[in-house]
Amino acid sequence: MNQLQNYACGQWVAGADKGQELFNAITGDVVASTSSKGLDFAKMCDYARTVGGTKLRKMTFQERGLMLKALALHLQSKKEEFYKISWATGATRADSWVDIEGGIGNLFSYASLRRQFPNETFCYEGDVAKLSKNNTFIGHHICVPKEGVAIHINAFNFPVWGMLEKVAVNWLAGVPAIVKPATITSFLTEAVVKEIIASGIVPEGALQLIVGSANGILDHVINQDVVTFTGSASTGKMLKSHPRILEESVHFNMEADSLNCCVLGTDVTPDKPEFDIFIKEVTREITTKAGQKCTAVRRIIVPENLVEDVQIALGKRLATNIIGDPNVEGVRMGSLAGKAQLIEVKEKVELLSKTQKIIIGNFENFEVKGADKNKGAFMPPIIFYNDNPFKNTDVHSVEAFGPVSTIMPYKTIDEAIELSKMGKGSLVSSIVTADDKLARMYAIGAACMHGRILVLNSDCAKESTGHGSPMPMLVHGGPGRAGGGEEMGGKRGVFHYLQRTAIQGSPTTITAITGQYQQYAKQIEKDIHPFRQYFEDLEIGETLVTAKHTVTDADVINFANVSGDHFYAHTDVTSLDGTMFTGRVAHGYYILSKAAGLFVNAKKGPVLLNYGIDECRFTKPVYMGSTIGVRFTCKEKIEQEKKNADDVAKGIVKWLVDVYDETGETVAIATILTMVKKRNQD
């Protein structure tokens, strides 16, 4: 029998005893055993912080992002091996796609996110705070990687996605991880981790794996660590209240199973496309992963006059659902992850049966294709009907973590909102409606109790990722019962692993610390025009002070004719009474265009193209006869990798364009971007 191995302190190590047997969820056969006995958790944590953390923190955001991209490409090339193993968890190919390729997709997403960070080991956040009248004292925020370890305690239902969606974020932030998958499906997680370690793409110490029990690891956490938990609310609460978590003020992120709901709008009738969309979405959420998803629909909230129509349509669709061995053609739903889960789900169904009745499904009377239903962990979809969900409230507190859901009626959208919130905090809710006013009422009314709300209609259904799919750039989590935590969410997620620190000082000092030019900092002037310099030669703070130009009536009239912008403030002096203007003013975009004419060097050189404008403000009117000049300053440099061997080596340069008038006051300020060639490209 295969014994799974832990990866600890740079070594693959089997547990010191036989440990727990793991079973094939389809056949019931033993597939492996697992144990963590003998592991030194304190040593593992220290190894992560001192070895993995040190290496990751020396890498820039760009380097970490490229690491994620390389790893994603590598795992993508090995995915078929993972699919073969995933079958033993009871998952269909479609289920495994969500887990395996969904997890790899997270790596790709966070690899791309590197472009939103500087080419530094740390980042800065938000706007500069001006703290003095004469602009000699300012404040800013920097965010540096925590010098701890991310300990991820994951659930059994997504052994790949559950790991990769978390480590993608902490690695981009520069923090190492110790992953503890749920034991029952840890054989799939182990296979992926073995491939990650063998690839050599991730620095040593950045990832460790515990395939057995991790009981006791929280005794060794420190204030720089982050602990994440995905699983049942009861277990999460127990871990969250661990004395060491409280004593060290350790950041603890909890994402718990919740009683998510899907609402059918009052505007929808059986003849509308939204009705079919609703039935398909609910069916998918009941059958995908055999209902073993923290985001699965547990409560089906329907207008009371449509309960019968929904029951009939859902019954017909579920009747076509073929349960069995995922390797057999035609099978759409596999098994639960194991017999222990089957026993637990049956217990919860029995409990729910005391206050509501089963209208679809039967534990004894169902067929399984290509497998023995008594040996595998199979069960059919079970649909309840609760005729009075405001009175019979078990449905809002008891979750059967399988293909189990409850239809319940409502009279008004306010009732639907109230029912949705009776789950006391959910990861996700969805509403299917073609009425945008109804969608607005529901979204705003229900938002306080949900981490995510999906609005489905015929406009977006074909491309929608669905009720149960958290997206990398959006937050995943929810209030109350759902854990009160937040994962992923793009940059928001990365900041969970960074320490935000306010820094104060002169603009010149803050520029030196951040590597980003701050307005009013000391500037560097050179004899060579900045557009004649390669990317490597440019210095942060390097400034070109341009020649000046006096704005004339002809400038404004010509720009109005060329642009087609004849707004009254620029062209009609008779319309200025009662306005803030004392005379005709130049177009803001003329000022910016003229500024470009002043700072651009026209000859062919290292500057390849104008990449765009990040920020632009027109801060003071420019009247006829005003004289403008530009302070053109290198603000920030961002590395870009070559897409292929033939690509030009280049980087993006951000420039602060400060346009001022004859009084010295700024009249327009913008950040523009240019793409600049690196050396040795001619």
PyMOL commands that set and color helices and strands:
alter all, ss='L'
color gray80, all
select helices_A, chain A and resi 41-58+61-77+79-89+93-116+161-173+183-199+217-220+233-240+243-247+273-291+304-319+339-352+393-396+413-421+436-449+480-482+491-495+507-514+530-532+535-537+553-563+568-571+573-575+588-599
alter helices_A, ss='H'
color red, helices_A
select strands_A, chain A and resi 5-8+11-14+20-23+30-34+123-130+138-145+150-153+177-180+207-209+226-231+251-256+260-264+297-303+357-360+382-385+404-410+429-432+453-456+475-476+487-488+498-505+543-545+549-550+607-618+627-640+650-660+666-677
alter strands_A, ss='S'
color yellow, strands_A
deselect
rebuild
show_as cartoon
